[in-house]
Each structure stands twice: as C-alpha cells, then as structure tokens.
Amino acid sequence: MNLPKGHYLRDKKYQLGNVIGQGGFGITYTGTWSTEVKGELGTVRTDVPICIKEYFFKDYCFRDKASLHVRVHSKTGQTLFDKFKEKLIKEAKILSEVHHPFVVNVLEVFEENNTAYIAMEYIQGCSLKYMLDAQGPLPEKKVLKYIYQIGQALNFVHQKNILHLDIKPSNILIDKRNNARLIDFGVSKRYDIEQQETSTTLLTLSKGFASIEQYDDEGIQSFSPRPDIYSLGATMYNLLTGVIPTESILRATKPLAKPSELNREITPGTEEVILKAMKVNPAERYLTIREMINELDIPSYFEETENTLREANPGTTPPSGDEDSTAYASTPVPQPVDSEQTEAKLPDIRRIRKKKRRRVMIPLTVFIFAFVGYVVAYIFEWNELPGMIRTSAHSGDEITMPQQPVEQINTESAPEMPDREDPQTEPATTISLPLQTVTKTDPKKVAEERLPVGEQRDTSAMEATEIAPSSEEIDEKYNALVAGGKLKMEQKNYSEAKKDFEMARELKMTDETSRLHIECTEKEEEQMIAERRDGYEMKMTFGNYTIVRSKSTRLFGAINSKGEEKIKCIYLNVGISANGRAFEREDGKYDIYNAEGLRIAEGVTTY
C-alpha cells in the first residue's frame, strides 16, 4: 500500500524515506528535499529533511502495483475521493501562506500519482501525547508554556478566519528546543469575510477534545473561535491530569470531573480557566483565545531547556491510530517559494558559522603570537647579542632591531622606498624597531606609520583578528534592546518596539523576545482596531456585529470585532424586524439584514 523507500516525487525534487504514520485518510513519510541554496560564494546543492503526507482514502483506494498510482474501487468512491482531494489541496494552499513561529509550516502542495501530496518541514522531537505517555501528567508551569505558545498560534490563525477544529496533544509537537508547534490542519475550515464557510477538509472528531457543536455540522457554519477554545481547554485538562475528558456530547449524563480532583497540584486559577473554556454551551466560554490566555497566570520568563524525547523510530505506526500526529517538521528549513528567499538566508547562516570559527581562531592566534614573542625574547636574552638582530621575512624584508631601549619609534631610520612597479623585483626594506616598543604598540598603528606615502596596505589579516564581542557584551546589548523595546511599548510605539525585539532576537533567541514580539504585533493590531472603532458611535450588538453610527457622516451601519464595516454606514436609521434588523435607506425603503450580516431583503416598504 505504501510507496517504496527511495521513491522520487515532483521530478526528483523530493525523495521519500520511511513511513512514520498512516491511517484512514493518509500516509506520512519522512523525506528529503533536494534544492540549491544560493549565496555570496555561489550555489550549493543540499538535501533538506522534510516530511510528506500522501492523501490516501484507505476505505476507497488501492495502489496500482505497476504504476504506483492511487486507484479507486468504484464510481461512488471516486466521487468522494475527488471531492476530498480537491478540498485538501485548497486548504493546504491556504495554509502554505500561514507562517508562524509555533505552527509547522506547509512548504508545498502538489498532485502526482493520481493523488495529492503535502510537503512540510520536519521537526525533531515528539508530540505532547508521546510526552504524556512517557512522563505522565506534566508540571503546570510546563503546560502553561506550551498552551501559551499554541494560543499565540491559534490567535494568529483565527485572525485569518481559519479554525483548526482538531486541537489535541497528538497534534502538538515539541521540538528539540522545547517549543510547541501546532500541526495537522486536516479538518480545518476557512471562512470568507461574510462569515460563511468556504472550505472544509476531512470530517473527523477527536473524542474528548471536540466541542459539542462539532457533532452537528451546522454548529460550525459561522466562524467562531469557541470550538478551538474548548479543545485547547480539553488539551490542558488531559496534560495536567493524564485523563481524556468526558466527551462533550455525553456530559449531560456523565459530568466532567474537576481537574483538581485528579491532580491536587493544579492551581485554582488554572482550573477555573480550563472549566470555563470547556463549558458545553459555547456562549459561556471565552470569546477569543487571547481572552483565555490572558486569564492564565503565564510566567514572564520560561527557562530555556532542551527536549530530549524523540518519537518512535521512523517506519513505525503511532499508537491509537493517530495517523497525522507524527507529521514532523523541523527547525528551520528554507521555504521553497523562490531562489531569492533561499538566497537571503544563506549569508545569515554563513555569518553564524564565521562567528563560531572566529571565536576559536582568535584565542588560538593570540596564543601563537604570544608564544612566538616569548621564544624570540628568550633567545635575545639568552644570546645577549651586543648589536642588532637581522631576521629574514618571507617577503625578503629585513627587520633591524636595536638592542638598547628606545622610547619612541625611530621613523627616520626607515629608508625611502622607490615606486613599485614589479613586486617580484622589489628591493629589500630595512625597518628599525625597538623590541620593547613593538610588544606594546598597536600593529595597525605601526603599519600605518611605516607605510610609504601612496602605498596600500593589506589589512585582511588584521581584520581577521578583530575581537568578537564577549558573552557579557552580548548580554548587555541584549538587555538594553529589550529594556528599550519595553519602554517603547509603554509609550505605545509598537512598531519601533518590534524593531528592538527583532535586533535582540538576532543577538540571542529567547522565549522573552518571541513573546514580546508577538505581544507587540497584537498590541499594534489592537491599536489599529481602536482607531477604526473610534470613528463610530456604538449602538447595539447584532449577532457577531455591532450596529454603529459614523461620526463623520452620521449614518448607520454595522462593524465586526476588528472595526471593519460589514454593513456600510449609508442608512438613516435602524429598526428591529422579524428576521433581523431593518436599515432605512434615503428613499424611505428598508434593507433587511440577518444576524450573519447578510442582506435577506432589499428595498421593502415595511419591516
């Protein structure tokens, strides 16, 4: 049923490895992406580790042994197969544009072998389910870190009108740097600006983690973050207690046990957030992920640790049938969008490697010079030469050093040099330097003073020995940038604060800078929303909207939570109708809108 190891896809762009997960709707393989990375030194051919998910509807498909193409048993099966494949491709293309530090990136989606494939980045680490199975209930502080990071990812995704709809521990990966990454948007939905569903992929439910409205397809026709809020609360419940929560649809007859009854170490504040997020009635839950996260007692700093856990060996199927939970990706891989993006990343990598080499070479160079100087000085002292010592350099120059101490360099002793036309026939040069002065003088300064007029010197060797900043200097600069960014945040100058945090992240990547950068982005957006809303007088809520009156035109309309006009402010008045709200036009007629903001009647005379 599976493609063989070593099989090529996309005209040998990708090569498959082992199977790391398989289930009812797909097969996931490890793989390598063969690409060219362009930089200052030219083009380098490299293989980037990735993983590839193949769409394979197990109940309706089989693989042709000769061509390896995916075939369908029947016409009915073909209809279903094509329908879900089309939706999978559409959704994957949307997600390939969603890039966030805590979301596993979709690199590419393409069709081949009569089916569809999704190429993703590959992460070394394990799922939260694996960690829970290996270690038991997790400490609250660790859970808060992971939930905070996934909350940031979900908030970002929700802003793009996308619901994940399958949040659970097996769909959250922990990379080797101990950061959480959200995976598997296989059942996600995207909604257009009129709040109606425009895309749906495979329909599945994760028992214990799915909200009650997910059991009824009509319950998620309109966009609302609340199903994902329920699932995130259920994920917290599971991670802190080790118990899968009671299914939402059964809780009327089988009440949910409080988390503290299963784990006494859970703090009251955290338990309160979990129980509110997991309310069966969606209206009783938090309105947004951000609101939920703000209620948690998130530490201001997370200790940087390494995740040493690794999932089962490649080629094995994950337990409990989680076919998609091992769609591993990893840090960081170049995006296969165009050569410019890849080209832009290589100099950064090269600078990092150069810094590491310099940190090794600089102390070594200093040691060698010091050792040579010591040996020369020792020979001078041991031989007690009465006159001067003459040593031959590789260039043929002679360096003459008087034995007696001299306070200043005798520049008059350096003979005038003729104009050089042929370096091969250049006459020898005699430079007189006192031994004591040489050991105390900046070599750059000496070279400048000894250099004849018009002569260009080669400073590459000197520049190569420039001292790299110490860890104390890096910490000092990092702390200054973070402090400056925080001050700018207090002044509500979020764009400049983000620049400070970005520079701080270049010096040292920490949870603090990631958190502050994301917080700046959110605050900046809140500021923009507040500015937009400031142009209206708020009247009353209307479904997911607010009826408003424009301060500039004095006309009525409705805006969404982001302050965007969804019903244009062109109406003289607003009244209540049997089916929604009646907006009075200038001609005396009415347009009727329902709670979803859709116009259901136009130009009626009464309402």
Summary of the structure (lengths in Angstrom):
residues: 607
radius of gyration: 33.7
end to end distance: 61.6
largest distance: 119.1
contacts: 1794
relative contact order: 0.08
helix: 38%
strand: 23%
